[in-house]
Amino acid sequence: MIHFNELNAPKPDMNAVSSESSAILDQIQSSQQLDEVLDSMKQWDRQRREVGTYLALVYLRFTQNTADEAAKQAKDESDAMRPKITELDNSIKQALVQHPCRAELENQVGSQMFSLWESEIPTFNPSIAEDLIEESGLESQYTALTASAEFEFDGETHNHSTIGKYREYADRDLRYGAEQVKWKWFEENGEELDDIYDKMVQLRHAMAQKLGFEDYVELAYLKMCRVDYNQQDVSNYRNMVRNHVTPLGTIIRQQQADALGIEKTMHWDEAVYLSQGNPLPPEDYDTMIRLAQEMFNEQGHGLDDFFKLMTDGGYMDLQSRKGKAGGGYCMSFDTIGMPFIFANFKGTRADVEVFTHEMGHAFQGYMSRNQPWLDYLWPTYESCEIHSMGLEFLTYPQMEMFFGERADQFRQIHLSSSLMFLPYGVSVDEFQHRVYENPGATRAERHAMWKNIEQTYMPFVDYGDLPHAPKGGRWHDKQHIFRSPFYYIDYTLAQTCALQFWIRSQEDRADAMEDYVALCKRGGEAPFQQLVKGANLISPFEEGCLEGVVKQSRVTLGL
C-alpha cells in the first residue's frame, strides 16, 4: 500500500489532457465496434482518475491550511482547470450517449452511467466556464473568511470548530457566553457573508439562464444527478417531516428542558440533554484512535482491516488547528483506491459521531474500489450519506468503549439529535429553493425567508437575546448553503434510511450489517431508490416511511 506521504499526483498538463481527450473522442465517434469503444472508455476512465486524484489532493492541502499561500495558489490554478476538464469530459459523454452502440454498451457497463451523463451534459457549456471559475473563487473566499475567525473566550483563542465544544458544557453560563461570542462574529461579518452569498446567487442564476433553464433550482437538480426523483418528491418529503417529526421535536425539546431543570430549551441549550452535561469521549487523540481500532475489531465485516489500513497509511487528518478549514469530509484518490478522512476533533461527543460518519463514507469508497468504472465508485450524494449516517447507528453496541457507563445516555442523545436534525435539514433545503426561485430578493428578504421557514419546521427554536441569529441569520452558519447548494436535503433523506438500519439492527444485527456492507460494495451502480430497495429499506419518498421511525423512537426515548 502507498503511504499518503508518498502519494504522487502530478499537475496535469492541460495541453496533453486536451490532446488525449480529443483522440479518445475521435476513436469513440469513428468506431462501430463494441470492443474498440470499451477500450476507449477505459483509456478515458484512467485519465479521469489521474486528474481527479490531483484535484482532490490540491483541495485537501488547501483545507488543511487555508493560510498557506502556495496551497491557495494551487487551488486557484486547479479551479481554473475544472471548466476545461468538464468541457472535454462532456464531449465524450455526449458521444457515448448518442453512440449507435449505446444499447450494447449499456448491456456491458449498466444503464446508470448513461442516466448520470444525461443529467450532467445539460449543466455545462463553455459559455459558463469563466462563471464557474468565479464561483470557485467565491467559495474559497467564504472558506478563508470562516477559517480565519478567532474567538477569545474562557481564557483561550478558538476557531469555529473549537468554540463549538462549549455547546455541550454542563455550565449553562459558559454555553450562553460561547454562543454570544460566536454570533457576535456573525453579526460583525454578516454584511460580508451576505455580499458573498448575493454574488453566488446572482452568478448561479445567470449560469442557469445561459444554459436555458428558468432558474438555478432546475440546474442544481441535474448537477446533483437526481435521476429517479424530482422537486415535487422532495417537497412531499419535507411535508412528511413537518407533519411527523416537527411535533416530536416539540416534545423532545420539552423533555430536554425538564431534564435540565429549566423552563424552556433555548438555542444555547439544544446540544445538552442532561443536567450533568453530555457524556464525553477521551480528549487524548491517540486514545481515541486506539479505541476506534478496538471498536472496528469488534464490528468486523472488513471494518477492522480497513481502519488499520487508514491509520497505518496516514489517510486521516482529524485534529483541529489554526488555519484549518472547519467541518469534516471524505474524499478519494481514485488512482490508488484509497479514501481520506478530514475532520476537526474538539473534545465532544460529536467527535465520535463525525468520525464514524466519515468512516462510513471511507469504508464505502474502499469497498466499492473494484467497481470497474469511475462513475460507479461513488453513488449520488443522498445514497453516499446512508453509508455514513448508517454507520453512526450501527456502531451503537461499541459506544461503551468511548463513553463507559454513560454509553446508554450517548445513544439516547444521538437518537434525539438525529431526529431533531430532520426539521433543520429540510429548512435548509426549502430556504435554498426559495432563494433561487427568487434570485432578485433583497438580503433582508432572504433573512425573512429563513425566519418564516424556521417557524414552519422548528417552532420550538428560541434564540433569546443572542446577536444575529434571531434576525433570520442562522443560515450564515451553514457552509453547505454557500459551497454545496442543494446538497443538504441529501442528509435528511439518508438519515431516514439510517434510522431504518438502526431499527433493523435491533431486530437482526447480522442481517442489517450484511445489507449495509452489500450496499457499500455496490457504490454508485444504481440510482438512489434502487439502492435503497436493494438494501431492504423503504424509500423516504414513500408515504409512511417516517411513521415507523417516529413510533420506534418514541418508545426508545420514553415519549
C-alpha positions as CSV (number, residue, x, y, z in Angstrom):
1,M,0.0,0.0,0.0
2,I,1.2,3.5,-0.8
3,H,1.5,5.7,2.3
4,F,-0.3,9.0,2.0
5,N,3.0,11.0,2.2
6,E,4.3,9.0,-0.8
7,L,1.2,9.7,-2.9
8,N,2.3,11.1,-6.3
9,A,-0.3,13.2,-8.1
10,P,1.5,15.4,-10.7
11,K,-0.2,18.5,-12.0
12,P,-1.9,17.7,-15.3
13,D,-0.5,19.2,-18.5
14,M,-3.8,20.6,-19.9
15,N,-2.5,20.5,-23.4
16,A,-1.7,16.8,-23.1
17,V,-5.0,16.2,-21.4
18,S,-6.9,18.0,-24.2
19,S,-5.0,16.2,-26.9
20,E,-5.6,12.8,-25.3
21,S,-9.3,13.6,-24.8
22,S,-9.6,14.6,-28.4
23,A,-8.0,11.4,-29.5
24,I,-10.4,9.4,-27.3
25,L,-13.4,11.3,-28.7
26,D,-12.3,10.6,-32.3
27,Q,-11.8,6.9,-31.5
28,I,-15.3,6.7,-30.0
29,Q,-17.0,8.6,-32.8
30,S,-15.3,6.7,-35.6
31,S,-15.7,3.2,-34.2
32,Q,-18.8,0.9,-34.6
33,Q,-17.1,-1.9,-32.8
34,L,-18.1,-2.5,-29.2
35,D,-14.7,-3.7,-28.0
36,E,-13.0,-0.7,-29.5
37,V,-15.4,1.7,-27.8
38,L,-14.9,0.0,-24.5
39,D,-11.1,0.3,-24.9
40,S,-11.5,4.0,-25.5
41,M,-13.8,4.3,-22.4
42,K,-11.1,2.5,-20.3
43,Q,-8.5,5.0,-21.5
44,W,-10.8,7.9,-20.6
45,D,-11.5,6.3,-17.2
46,R,-7.8,6.1,-16.4
47,Q,-7.3,9.8,-17.4
48,R,-10.2,10.9,-15.2
49,R,-8.8,9.0,-12.2
50,E,-5.4,10.7,-12.6
51,V,-6.8,14.2,-13.0
52,G,-9.3,13.6,-10.2
53,T,-6.6,12.5,-7.8
54,Y,-4.6,15.6,-8.4
55,L,-7.7,17.9,-7.9
56,A,-8.6,16.0,-4.7
57,L,-5.1,16.4,-3.3
58,V,-4.9,20.1,-4.1
59,Y,-8.3,20.7,-2.4
60,L,-7.2,18.7,0.7
61,R,-3.9,20.7,1.0
62,F,-5.9,24.0,0.9
63,T,-8.4,23.0,3.6
64,Q,-5.6,21.6,5.8
65,N,-4.1,25.2,5.9
66,T,-6.1,27.9,4.3
67,A,-3.4,30.4,5.2
68,D,-0.8,28.6,3.0
69,E,-0.4,30.9,0.0
70,A,1.1,28.1,-2.1
71,A,-1.8,25.8,-1.3
72,K,-4.2,28.6,-2.2
73,Q,-2.5,29.3,-5.4
74,A,-2.6,25.6,-6.4
75,K,-6.3,25.5,-5.6
76,D,-6.9,28.6,-7.7
77,E,-5.0,27.0,-10.6
78,S,-7.0,23.8,-10.2
79,D,-10.2,25.7,-10.1
80,A,-9.2,27.3,-13.4
81,M,-8.7,23.9,-14.9
82,R,-12.1,22.5,-14.0
83,P,-14.2,24.1,-16.7
84,K,-11.9,22.9,-19.4
85,I,-11.9,19.4,-17.9
86,T,-15.7,19.4,-17.7
87,E,-15.9,20.5,-21.3
88,L,-13.7,17.7,-22.5
89,D,-15.5,15.1,-20.5
90,N,-18.9,16.4,-21.6
91,S,-17.9,16.0,-25.3
92,I,-17.0,12.3,-24.6
93,K,-20.2,11.7,-22.6
94,Q,-22.3,13.3,-25.4
95,A,-20.6,11.0,-27.9
96,L,-21.3,7.9,-25.8
97,V,-24.9,8.9,-25.1
98,Q,-25.6,9.3,-28.8
99,H,-23.5,6.4,-30.0
100,P,-25.0,3.8,-32.3
101,C,-23.7,1.1,-30.0
102,R,-25.4,2.6,-26.9
103,A,-27.7,-0.3,-26.3
104,E,-24.8,-2.8,-26.4
105,L,-22.7,-0.5,-24.2
106,E,-25.5,-0.3,-21.6
107,N,-25.6,-4.1,-21.6
108,Q,-21.9,-4.2,-20.8
109,V,-21.5,-1.3,-18.4
110,G,-25.0,-0.7,-17.0
111,S,-27.6,2.0,-17.7
112,Q,-26.8,4.1,-14.6
113,M,-23.7,5.7,-16.2
114,F,-25.8,6.9,-19.2
115,S,-28.5,8.3,-16.8
116,L,-25.8,10.2,-14.9
117,W,-24.3,11.6,-18.1
118,E,-27.7,12.6,-19.5
119,S,-28.2,14.6,-16.3
120,E,-24.7,16.1,-16.4
121,I,-24.4,17.1,-20.0
122,P,-27.0,19.9,-20.0
123,T,-25.3,21.5,-16.9
124,F,-22.3,22.8,-18.8
125,N,-21.2,24.5,-21.9
126,P,-18.1,26.8,-22.5
127,S,-20.2,29.9,-22.1
128,I,-20.2,29.4,-18.3
129,A,-16.5,28.5,-17.9
130,E,-15.5,31.8,-16.5
131,D,-18.6,31.9,-14.3
132,L,-17.5,28.5,-12.8
133,I,-14.1,29.8,-12.0
134,E,-15.6,32.9,-10.4
135,E,-17.9,30.7,-8.3
136,S,-15.0,28.6,-7.1
137,G,-13.2,31.9,-6.1
138,L,-16.3,33.0,-4.1
139,E,-16.4,29.6,-2.3
140,S,-12.7,29.9,-1.5
141,Q,-13.3,33.4,-0.2
142,Y,-16.1,32.1,2.1
143,T,-13.9,29.2,3.3
144,A,-11.0,31.6,4.1
145,L,-13.2,34.1,5.9
146,T,-14.7,31.5,8.2
147,A,-11.4,29.7,8.8
148,S,-9.8,33.0,9.8
149,A,-12.3,33.6,12.6
150,E,-10.8,33.8,16.1
151,F,-12.9,33.8,19.3
152,E,-11.4,35.0,22.6
153,F,-13.4,33.1,25.2
154,D,-12.7,31.3,28.5
155,G,-9.1,32.4,28.5
156,E,-8.4,30.7,25.1
157,T,-8.4,31.6,21.4
158,H,-10.8,29.5,19.5
159,N,-11.8,28.9,15.9
160,H,-15.3,27.9,14.6
161,S,-14.6,24.2,15.3
162,T,-13.3,24.6,18.9
163,I,-15.8,27.2,20.1
164,G,-18.4,24.6,19.4
165,K,-17.3,22.4,22.3
166,Y,-19.0,24.8,24.7
167,R,-22.4,23.9,23.3
168,E,-22.1,20.6,25.2
169,Y,-20.8,22.0,28.5
170,A,-22.9,21.4,31.6
171,D,-22.3,25.0,32.7
172,R,-25.2,26.9,31.2
173,D,-23.4,30.3,31.6
174,L,-20.5,29.0,29.6
175,R,-22.8,27.7,26.8
176,Y,-24.6,31.0,26.7
177,G,-21.3,33.0,26.7
178,A,-19.8,31.0,23.9
179,E,-22.9,31.4,21.7
180,Q,-22.8,35.1,22.4
181,V,-19.2,35.3,21.2
182,K,-19.9,33.2,18.2
183,W,-23.0,35.0,17.0
184,K,-21.3,38.3,17.6
185,W,-18.8,37.3,15.0
186,F,-21.6,36.5,12.5
187,E,-23.2,39.9,13.3
188,E,-19.9,41.7,12.6
189,N,-19.2,39.7,9.4
190,G,-22.8,39.4,8.3
191,E,-22.6,42.0,5.7
192,E,-19.6,40.4,4.1
193,L,-21.3,37.0,4.2
194,D,-24.4,38.4,2.6
195,D,-22.3,40.0,0.0
196,I,-20.5,36.7,-0.9
197,Y,-23.8,34.9,-1.0
198,D,-25.6,37.5,-3.0
199,K,-22.8,37.3,-5.6
200,M,-23.1,33.5,-5.6
201,V,-26.9,33.6,-6.1
202,Q,-26.7,36.1,-9.0
203,L,-23.9,34.1,-10.6
204,R,-25.6,30.8,-10.3
205,H,-28.9,32.2,-11.6
206,A,-27.1,33.8,-14.6
207,M,-25.4,30.4,-15.4
208,A,-28.8,28.7,-15.3
209,Q,-30.2,31.2,-17.7
210,K,-27.2,30.9,-20.1
211,L,-27.8,27.2,-20.1
212,G,-31.5,27.6,-20.9
213,F,-33.1,26.9,-17.5
214,E,-35.7,29.1,-15.8
215,D,-33.7,29.2,-12.6
216,Y,-30.9,27.6,-10.7
217,V,-33.1,25.1,-9.0
218,E,-33.7,23.1,-12.2
219,L,-29.9,23.3,-13.0
220,A,-29.0,22.2,-9.4
221,Y,-31.1,19.1,-9.5
222,L,-29.4,18.0,-12.7
223,K,-26.0,18.8,-11.3
224,M,-26.9,16.6,-8.3
225,C,-27.8,13.8,-10.7
226,R,-31.2,13.2,-9.1
227,V,-32.3,10.8,-11.9
228,D,-35.1,9.0,-10.1
229,Y,-36.9,11.7,-8.1
230,N,-37.8,15.4,-8.6
231,Q,-38.7,18.6,-6.8
232,Q,-42.2,17.5,-6.1
233,D,-40.9,14.3,-4.4
234,V,-38.6,16.4,-2.2
235,S,-41.5,18.9,-1.4
236,N,-43.7,15.9,-0.3
237,Y,-40.9,14.6,1.9
238,R,-40.4,18.0,3.6
239,N,-44.2,17.9,4.3
240,M,-43.8,14.5,5.9
241,V,-41.0,15.8,8.2
242,R,-43.2,18.7,9.2
243,N,-46.2,16.5,9.9
244,H,-44.5,13.7,11.7
245,V,-41.1,14.9,13.1
246,T,-41.8,18.6,13.9
247,P,-44.4,17.6,16.6
248,L,-42.0,15.1,18.0
249,G,-39.3,17.8,18.1
250,T,-41.5,19.9,20.3
251,I,-41.9,17.0,22.8
252,I,-38.1,16.3,22.7
253,R,-37.3,19.9,23.5
254,Q,-39.7,19.9,26.4
255,Q,-38.3,16.6,27.7
256,Q,-34.8,18.2,27.4
257,A,-35.9,21.3,29.4
258,D,-37.3,19.0,32.1
259,A,-34.1,17.0,32.3
260,L,-32.0,20.3,32.5
261,G,-34.3,21.8,35.1
262,I,-35.1,24.8,33.0
263,E,-38.4,26.3,31.8
264,K,-37.5,26.2,28.1
265,T,-34.8,24.8,25.9
266,M,-33.0,27.8,24.5
267,H,-30.7,27.7,21.5
268,W,-27.6,27.5,23.7
269,D,-29.2,24.5,25.5
270,E,-30.1,22.5,22.4
271,A,-27.0,20.3,22.3
272,V,-27.2,19.4,26.0
273,Y,-29.6,16.7,27.2
274,L,-28.6,16.1,30.8
275,S,-28.1,18.4,33.7
276,Q,-24.6,16.9,34.4
277,G,-23.7,17.5,30.8
278,N,-23.4,15.1,27.9
279,P,-21.1,12.1,28.1
280,L,-17.7,13.0,26.6
281,P,-15.2,10.7,24.9
282,P,-11.5,10.8,25.9
283,E,-9.7,14.0,24.8
284,D,-6.4,12.3,24.0
285,Y,-6.1,11.8,20.3
286,D,-4.0,8.6,20.5
287,T,-6.5,7.1,22.9
288,M,-9.4,7.9,20.5
289,I,-7.6,6.2,17.6
290,R,-6.8,3.1,19.8
291,L,-10.4,2.8,20.9
292,A,-11.6,3.2,17.3
293,Q,-9.5,0.3,16.3
294,E,-10.9,-1.8,19.1
295,M,-14.4,-0.8,18.0
296,F,-13.9,-1.8,14.4
297,N,-12.1,-5.0,15.5
298,E,-15.3,-6.0,17.4
299,Q,-17.5,-5.0,14.5
300,G,-15.6,-7.0,11.9
301,H,-17.2,-7.2,8.4
302,G,-14.0,-5.8,7.0
303,L,-14.1,-2.5,9.0
304,D,-11.3,-3.8,11.2
305,D,-8.7,-4.3,8.5
306,F,-9.8,-1.2,6.7
307,F,-9.4,1.1,9.7
308,K,-5.9,-0.3,10.3
309,L,-5.1,0.4,6.6
310,M,-6.3,4.0,7.1
311,T,-4.2,4.6,10.2
312,D,-1.1,2.9,9.0
313,G,-1.3,4.7,5.7
314,G,-1.8,8.2,7.1
315,Y,-5.1,8.7,5.4
316,M,-6.7,10.8,8.1
317,D,-6.4,14.4,9.4
318,L,-8.7,14.7,12.4
319,Q,-7.2,17.2,14.8
320,S,-8.3,20.9,14.8
321,R,-5.7,23.6,14.4
322,K,-5.4,27.3,13.4
323,G,-5.9,27.9,9.8
324,K,-7.5,24.6,9.1
325,A,-10.9,24.7,7.4
326,G,-13.9,23.8,9.6
327,G,-16.2,20.8,9.2
328,G,-15.4,17.3,8.0
329,Y,-15.4,15.4,4.7
330,C,-14.2,12.3,3.0
331,M,-12.5,12.3,-0.4
332,S,-10.8,9.6,-2.5
333,F,-7.7,9.2,-4.5
334,D,-9.0,7.1,-7.3
335,T,-5.7,6.1,-8.9
336,I,-4.9,4.0,-5.8
337,G,-8.4,3.3,-4.5
338,M,-7.9,4.9,-1.1
339,P,-10.1,7.4,0.7
340,F,-9.1,10.2,3.0
341,I,-10.9,11.5,6.1
342,F,-10.8,15.1,7.2
343,A,-12.4,16.3,10.5
344,N,-11.8,18.6,13.5
345,F,-11.9,16.9,16.9
346,K,-13.0,19.3,19.6
347,G,-13.5,17.1,22.7
348,T,-17.2,16.5,22.5
349,R,-19.5,13.5,21.6
350,A,-19.6,15.0,18.1
351,D,-16.0,13.7,17.6
352,V,-17.3,10.2,17.8
353,E,-20.3,11.0,15.6
354,V,-18.3,12.8,12.9
355,F,-15.5,10.2,12.9
356,T,-17.9,7.3,12.5
357,H,-19.8,9.3,9.9
358,E,-16.7,10.0,7.7
359,M,-15.6,6.4,8.3
360,G,-18.8,5.2,6.7
361,H,-18.1,7.2,3.6
362,A,-14.5,6.0,3.5
363,F,-15.5,2.3,4.0
364,Q,-18.0,2.6,1.2
365,G,-15.3,4.2,-1.1
366,Y,-12.9,1.4,-0.2
367,M,-15.4,-1.4,-0.6
368,S,-16.5,-0.2,-4.0
369,R,-13.0,0.5,-5.3
370,N,-13.2,-2.6,-7.5
371,Q,-16.2,-1.2,-9.4
372,P,-14.9,-1.2,-13.0
373,W,-15.8,2.4,-13.8
374,L,-15.1,5.7,-12.2
375,D,-18.8,6.7,-12.3
376,Y,-19.7,3.7,-10.1
377,L,-17.1,4.2,-7.4
378,W,-19.4,6.6,-5.5
379,P,-23.2,6.9,-5.7
380,T,-25.1,10.1,-5.8
381,Y,-24.9,12.2,-2.6
382,E,-28.1,11.1,-0.9
383,S,-27.0,7.5,-1.3
384,C,-23.5,8.3,0.0
385,E,-24.9,9.7,3.2
386,I,-26.7,6.4,4.0
387,H,-23.3,4.7,4.5
388,S,-22.0,7.5,6.8
389,M,-25.2,8.0,8.9
390,G,-25.9,4.3,8.9
391,L,-22.5,3.5,10.5
392,E,-23.2,6.1,13.2
393,F,-26.2,3.9,14.3
394,L,-24.5,0.5,13.6
395,T,-21.7,1.3,16.0
396,Y,-24.1,1.8,18.9
397,P,-23.1,-1.6,20.5
398,Q,-19.4,-0.4,20.8
399,M,-20.1,3.0,22.4
400,E,-19.2,1.7,25.9
401,M,-15.6,1.9,24.6
402,F,-15.8,5.7,24.3
403,F,-18.4,6.6,27.0
404,G,-18.2,3.8,29.5
405,E,-21.2,3.6,31.8
406,R,-22.7,6.7,30.1
407,A,-23.0,4.9,26.7
408,D,-26.8,4.5,27.0
409,Q,-27.0,8.2,27.5
410,F,-24.9,8.8,24.4
411,R,-27.2,6.5,22.4
412,Q,-30.3,8.4,23.6
413,I,-28.8,11.7,22.9
414,H,-27.6,10.7,19.4
415,L,-31.0,9.3,18.5
416,S,-32.7,12.5,19.8
417,S,-30.3,14.8,17.9
418,S,-30.7,12.7,14.8
419,L,-34.4,13.2,14.8
420,M,-34.0,16.9,15.6
421,F,-31.8,17.3,12.6
422,L,-34.5,16.4,10.2
423,P,-36.6,19.6,10.6
424,Y,-33.4,21.7,10.4
425,G,-32.2,19.8,7.3
426,V,-35.5,20.4,5.4
427,S,-35.4,24.0,6.5
428,V,-32.0,24.5,4.8
429,D,-33.4,22.8,1.7
430,E,-36.6,24.9,1.5
431,F,-34.6,28.1,2.1
432,Q,-32.4,27.3,-1.0
433,H,-35.5,26.6,-3.1
434,R,-37.0,30.0,-2.2
435,V,-33.7,31.8,-2.6
436,Y,-33.0,30.5,-6.1
437,E,-36.7,30.7,-7.2
438,N,-36.5,34.4,-6.2
439,P,-32.9,35.5,-7.2
440,G,-33.9,39.2,-7.1
441,A,-34.8,39.0,-3.4
442,T,-33.0,41.5,-1.2
443,R,-30.7,40.4,1.6
444,A,-33.4,41.4,4.2
445,E,-35.9,39.4,2.3
446,R,-33.7,36.3,2.4
447,H,-33.3,36.7,6.2
448,A,-37.1,37.0,6.4
449,M,-37.4,33.8,4.3
450,W,-35.3,31.9,6.8
451,K,-37.3,33.2,9.8
452,N,-40.6,32.1,8.1
453,I,-39.2,28.6,7.3
454,E,-37.8,28.2,10.7
455,Q,-41.1,28.8,12.3
456,T,-42.7,26.3,10.0
457,Y,-40.4,23.4,10.7
458,M,-38.8,24.4,14.0
459,P,-41.3,26.4,16.0
460,F,-39.5,25.3,19.2
461,V,-36.3,27.3,18.5
462,D,-35.7,30.3,20.7
463,Y,-32.5,32.4,20.4
464,G,-33.3,34.7,23.2
465,D,-31.1,37.8,23.1
466,L,-28.3,36.3,21.0
467,P,-26.9,38.5,18.3
468,H,-27.7,38.0,14.6
469,A,-29.5,34.5,14.8
470,P,-32.9,35.9,15.8
471,K,-32.9,38.2,12.8
472,G,-33.0,35.3,10.4
473,G,-29.2,34.9,10.2
474,R,-28.8,31.3,11.4
475,W,-28.2,30.2,7.8
476,H,-24.9,32.1,7.7
477,D,-23.5,29.3,9.9
478,K,-24.3,26.6,7.3
479,Q,-21.4,26.2,4.9
480,H,-23.4,23.9,2.6
481,I,-25.6,26.8,1.7
482,F,-22.6,28.7,0.3
483,R,-20.4,25.9,-1.0
484,S,-22.7,23.0,-1.8
485,P,-26.1,24.3,-3.0
486,F,-29.0,21.8,-2.7
487,Y,-26.8,19.2,-1.1
488,Y,-28.3,19.4,2.4
489,I,-31.6,17.5,1.7
490,D,-29.5,14.5,1.0
491,Y,-28.5,14.2,4.6
492,T,-32.2,14.1,5.7
493,L,-33.1,11.5,3.1
494,A,-30.2,9.4,4.2
495,Q,-31.0,9.9,7.9
496,T,-34.4,8.5,7.2
497,C,-32.7,5.4,5.8
498,A,-30.1,5.2,8.5
499,L,-32.8,5.3,11.2
500,Q,-34.3,2.2,9.5
501,F,-30.9,0.5,9.7
502,W,-31.0,1.3,13.5
503,I,-34.4,-0.4,13.8
504,R,-33.3,-3.4,11.8
505,S,-30.1,-3.8,13.7
506,Q,-32.1,-4.2,16.9
507,E,-34.2,-6.9,15.3
508,D,-31.4,-8.8,13.5
509,R,-28.0,-7.2,13.7
510,A,-26.2,-9.7,11.4
511,D,-28.8,-9.3,8.7
512,A,-28.6,-5.5,8.9
513,M,-24.8,-5.5,8.7
514,E,-24.8,-7.8,5.7
515,D,-27.2,-5.4,3.9
516,Y,-25.0,-2.5,4.9
517,V,-21.8,-4.0,3.6
518,A,-23.5,-5.1,0.4
519,L,-24.8,-1.6,-0.1
520,C,-21.3,-0.2,0.3
521,K,-19.9,-2.6,-2.2
522,R,-22.5,-1.5,-4.8
523,G,-21.1,2.0,-4.9
524,G,-23.0,4.0,-7.5
525,E,-24.0,1.3,-9.9
526,A,-27.7,2.2,-9.4
527,P,-29.8,5.3,-8.6
528,F,-30.9,6.2,-5.1
529,Q,-34.2,4.5,-4.8
530,Q,-32.9,1.2,-6.4
531,L,-30.0,1.2,-3.9
532,V,-32.4,1.8,-1.0
533,K,-34.7,-1.0,-2.1
534,G,-31.7,-3.3,-2.7
535,A,-30.7,-2.8,0.9
536,N,-34.2,-3.7,2.1
537,L,-35.0,-0.2,3.2
538,I,-38.1,2.0,2.5
539,S,-37.7,5.0,0.2
540,P,-38.0,8.3,2.0
541,F,-40.5,9.3,-0.7
542,E,-43.0,6.6,0.2
543,E,-45.9,7.7,2.4
544,G,-45.5,6.3,5.9
545,C,-41.7,6.0,5.7
546,L,-41.2,8.2,8.8
547,E,-44.2,6.9,10.8
548,G,-42.4,3.6,11.8
549,V,-39.2,5.5,12.7
550,V,-41.1,8.0,14.8
551,K,-43.1,5.3,16.6
552,Q,-40.0,3.3,17.5
553,S,-38.1,6.5,18.6
554,R,-41.0,7.4,20.9
555,V,-40.7,4.0,22.6
556,T,-36.9,4.2,22.9
557,L,-36.9,7.7,24.2
558,G,-39.8,7.1,26.6
559,L,-42.0,9.8,25.0
